[in-house]
Amino acid sequence: MKIALVCPASLPATQFGGILHLTVNMAKGFSKNGHDVTIFTTDLTAARDLKTFDKKLPRFETIDGFKINRSHCWFSIYLFYINPGMYWQLLKYKPDIIHSIGIRSFQSLIATIIAKKKKTSLVLSDQGGLSYSETKEGNIIKRILYKLQTPFIKFIINQASRIIVGNEYEKEIFSKFNVDSKITIVRNGIDLDELKIKTENFKQKFNLNERYILFVGRFAKNKGLDILLNAMNLIKNDPPISNSKLVIMGIDDGFEVEMIKLIEEFNLENKVMVIKKPKREDVIAAYKDCEFIVLPSRWELSPLVPLEAFAFKKPAIGIKAYGTPYTIRDGENGILVELENYKKLGDAILDLLNDERKRLKYGLAGYELVTNTCNSQEMAKSILKIYEDVS
């Protein structure tokens, strides 16, 4: 089968987040099953930030059995990347299936136009564009721009042959479009083979003598870094923290300056290590050596970071809201606390730091989840069945 995967960003821009990793994991899974797979995307590198593009990137490249077809981004409005060249590339490719990941994107609109023009089956995965918190909480310009996108979103969804969602929470989001018959739940999966790569000793490389807890994600308001730092401020003098640190790894998405100010204001310079624009291998090494990960996000759809931590038998702390509880299961593979409650978050951090048996128990449960269900091979098998149904 000839499969076109369409998304706003791909390798090497690993800092872009879940949409990128999910698309790459799909591509790897499909190619391992013998299919011809190409990712159509922009030339984002994220070398400095999420608006760094590079015309020198190969327009066409083969990685791990799948291909990447890049076209240059002319300009961007926030994370809405305009790369008109993708239209001609996708038109020439003549795929059997077009699968667009990230509905609220220029790339998804192009994919839909091509699918309609060529009468090709269109499959959608959203990963959060329809319900992203900025649609309600962003500044007035962002809210207006999101409102203007509504007709295009409806066009894209109406054209779709099938819509894939990661959990029941995401399925509810689509209910307002009256497309229940098109929806299939497929759990997001991670590439377990990628996480087995040999990495440097994380503590040695970054001169860490303490044990540490880990945050991986964009430095953005909705990721809840202020909640996490408030929690650390509350517990910084507790005995379990005396020989522990918080490691924050990610790229700026508008909150870095405020994050650094909070660290200084709370006198947490000796308790918090910030690693900006980390290499992918450093993130993987960080999972391996951490005690557990913390995901204090104000909103998540179907997060991949906890799944990657579970692959190393590390538990997770998250928020008891939105899509997080479908991945982090309270009392099973981690701890969930109420949204915005940094006191409870601090208590949960102390709880796991104090209880090695609980960390081992939760970590093993998480490991079972990713090895049995939430991995790229299982995800690929489920999605390929959908492709066969609609093609």
N, C-alpha and C positions, 0 to 999 in steps of 0.2 A: 504493500500500500504506500502511496506517495502522500506524505503528511506535511502540511505547512503549519508550524507553530508560530504565532504572532504575539509579540510583546514589546513593551517600550524599551527594554534594556536586556542585554545578555552579557556573556563573558567579554571582557575581563572585569566588568563593573559589578563585582560581587557585593559591593556596599549598597546596591539598590534595594536589596531585601528579598522578601518572600516570593514576589512574582517571578523574579529572575531565577531563584533557586528551584522553584516549582517547575518552571518551564524547562530548565536544564535537566532536572531529574526525569521529567517526562521524555525528553529527547533521548536520554541515555537508555531508559527502559524500552522505548519503542525500537531503537536501533539494535538493541540486544535481541529483540524478537524478529530481526531480519527486515525491518521496514526502512524505507527511504525517507529520512527526516531532515527537514531544514527549518531553522529558526530565522524568521524575518524580523529585523529589529533595527535600532539606531546604532550610532558609533559612540555611545556614551562609554566613558572610561571611569568616571567618578574618581579620577586621580586626585583632584583637589576638593570637589564637592559634587553634588548631584546634577550639576549643569556643566560638567567638563566633558567635551566631545573631542574626538581626534580623527581628522580626515586620513591620517596615516595608518589607521587600523586597516587590516586587510578587508576588502569589500566582500571576499568570499573565503571561508576557512573551514577546515574539517577538524573536529575535536571529538575524541572518544566515540568515533563511529557515526556522529551526526554532523550536519553542516550548519554554519552560521552565515547568513546573507545580510550584510549591513548596508544601510544607506545613511548619508549624512543628515544630521538634524540641523535644519536651517535656523531655527530659533525655538525657544521654549517659553511657556507661560506656566510658572510654578513647575510641576512635574508633567506637564502636558507637552510632549515633544513632537515637533512638526518635521517629518522626514518624507516629503512627497515622492522621492525616488523609490520608495518601497512599493508603490502602486505598480510600477512597470516591472519590477522584479517578481512580484507575486503573480502578476498577469502572465508573465512568460513561463513561470514554473509549472502551471497547470496541475495543481494538486488534486488528489481524490477527496481529501478532507482538509478544511481550514479550521484550526482550533485557535481561537484568540483568548489570551490570558490577560485580564485587566480590562474590563468593559469601558471604563471612563478614560479612554485614551484615543489619540489620533490613529494609532495603529489598528485598534479595533474597528474604527469607522472605515478605514481602508479595506480591512479584511471583509467587512460586511458588504461593501460596494462590489468587491471582486466576486464574492460568493453569489451575490444576486445576479451580476452580469453573466457569470459563467455557469450559473445553476449548479453550484457546488455546495455540498452540505457544510453548514457552519455550526461548530460546537463552541460554546462559551464557558470560560471559567472566570470568575470575577476577582477573587482575592481582596475584596474590600471596597472597591470603588463606589458601590451603591450606598454604602452605609458609613463610609469613613467619617470620623467625628468632625472633620473640618467642614463638612457640608452644613453643620449646624453651629460649630464653634469658631470657624475661621473668620477673618476680617471681611468687611463688606464687599470688597472686590472679589474675593474667593467665592463668597456666597452667590454673587451675581453671575459669575462665570459658571458655577455649578448649575444654576438655574437655567442659563442659556443652553446648557448641554442636554437638557431634558428631552427635547424632540429627537436628538441623535441617539440617546440611550434607548428610547422606545423603538426607534427604527432598528437598532442593533438587536435588541431582545426579540422583537417580532420576526426578524429574519432567521433567527437561530433555529436549527433542527433539534438541538438538545442543549441543556444548560447543566453543567456539572457543579455541584456545591460540595463543600468540605464537611458540613455537618447540618444538623437540624436548625440551628440558629440562622445560618445563611439561607436555608430554604425558606424560612419565615420572611426574610428580607425581600425575596422575590414575589411573595404572595400578592403584593399590591399591583403586580403586572398581570395577574391572572394567567400564569403560565405553568401551573402545577404539573400539567401533563408532560411538560418538556423536561422536568427536573429529575436528576438522578444524583444521589449522594455517593461520593467516592472520597474516602479519607485521604488527605494529603500524605505523601510519602517522601522519605529522604533517601539519599543514595548511601547505603551503608558501606559500599566499597570505597567511596571517596573519603570517608571518615577513618579508614584503616591506613591511610598514608603515613609514612614515617615522618615524624616531626621532631624539632628540637625540644629539649627540656624547657618548658615554658618558664618555670621559676628561675632557672639558671640564666636564661636569655634576658629576662627582665629584672634580674637581681632581687627576686622575691624570697625572703626567708620565712614569711608567715604563710599559713594556710589562707585561702581566699574564697570568697563567694563571687559570682560572676554575673555581669549584665552584658548582653550583646544586643546591639540594635542602634538605630539612628538616634542622634541627639535631637529629639523632637519633643515638644510639649506633651503630645498624646502618649508618648512612651513612658510617662510617669517618673522621670528621673528626679524631679523635685520631691515626689512622694518618697522615693527610695532614700534620697539624701536626708530628708526630715527624719525618716526612720533610723538611719545611721546616727544622726545627731542625738536622738533619744537614748540609744544603746551604747554609745561610744565608750562609756566608762564601765560597762558591765564586764565581768571577768572573761566570758567567752570571746569577747572582742579584743582582749588584750594582745592576743597573738593571731589576729585575723585581719584581713584587709578586704575591701570591696574593689574589684577590678571592673572598670567600665570600658568597653571596646565598641567603637563605632565611628560614624562619620557625621559631621554637622548637618542638621536639617532645621536650623533656625534657633536652637536652644543651647548651643555650646557656651556662649558668653554667660548666659544666666546660670548654667550649670557650674561653671568655674567660680562665679561669684558666690554661689551657695556653698561650695566646698570651702572657700576662704572664710565666708561669714560664720560657718559652723566649726571652723578650725579643724577640718577633716583632712588636711593635706597629708598627714601621716597615716591616715586610715583609708584613703581612696587613691587608687592609681588609674589614671585616664590614658588609654592607648588609642590615639586617633588614627583613622584610616588603616586599620590593621590588615596584614596579609591574611589570606584565607587559611594558610597553614598555621598561622599564629592563633587564629580563632579556634581551629580544631585542637591544637595543643592546649589551649586554655580550657576547653571542655574536659579534656583528659585529666588535668591536674586539679581542677576546682573541687570544692566540697559540694556545691549545688549551684543552680542558677536562680536568678530572681527576675521575674517578668511583671513589673508593677504597672503595666500599660493601662491607660484610661479606656482603651478600646483595642481589641484584637478580634480577628475573624477566625482564622484557623492557623495559629502560630507554628512555625517550623523550628524556632530556637529550642523549645522544650524537647522536641523530638530528637534533635541533634544531641542534646545533653543526655537524654535517655539512652542513646546508642553507647554512651560511656558509663552507663549505670549510675548516672547522677540524677538526683531528684530535683524538683522544681517548686518554686513558690510563685503563685500568680494571683490574679484578681477574680473574685467570685461574680463575674459578669460577662455578658456578651458571648463570644465564642471560646474563651479560654477554658471554661470547665469541660468542654468536649475533648480537650487534650490533657490538661492537668486535672487529675481526678483527686479531689480532696480526700485525704486519708488512705489513698491507694498508691499513687506515684508522686504525691507532693502535698502541699498545703495551699488552700485558697483563703484569702481574706477579703473583707468588704472593700469596695472601691473607695479610694481616697483616705482610707484609715491607716495612716502611717504608724500609729501606735501598735495596732494589731500586726502590721507588717514587721515591725521591729521585734515583736514577741515571737513571730514565726521564724525569723532569722535566728534568734537566740535558741529557740526550741530545736531546730535542726543542727545548729552548731554544738549543742549540748548532748545530742542523742545519736551516736554513731550507728546503733542498731536500727533506728528509724531511717537514717540515710540509706543504709544498705537495703532495707526492706523496700523502700519507695523506689530506689534506683533499679532494683531488680524488676519490679513491676513495670516501670517505664521501659526497660530493656525488652521485656516480653511484648509490650505494645508495638514497638518499632520492628522487632524481628518477625512478628506474626502478621501484623496488619499495616502499619504506617511506614512502609518502605517503597522505594520506587518500582520494584518489580511487581508487587501486588497492585500498586496504583496503575501501572502500565497495563496489566492484564485486564483490569476492570474498564479502563478507558478504551482499550482496543475493542472490547465487546460492544461498547457504545458506538464506536466508529462503524463497526460491521452492521449494526442495526440501522444506521441512518444513511449509509452510503449506497 
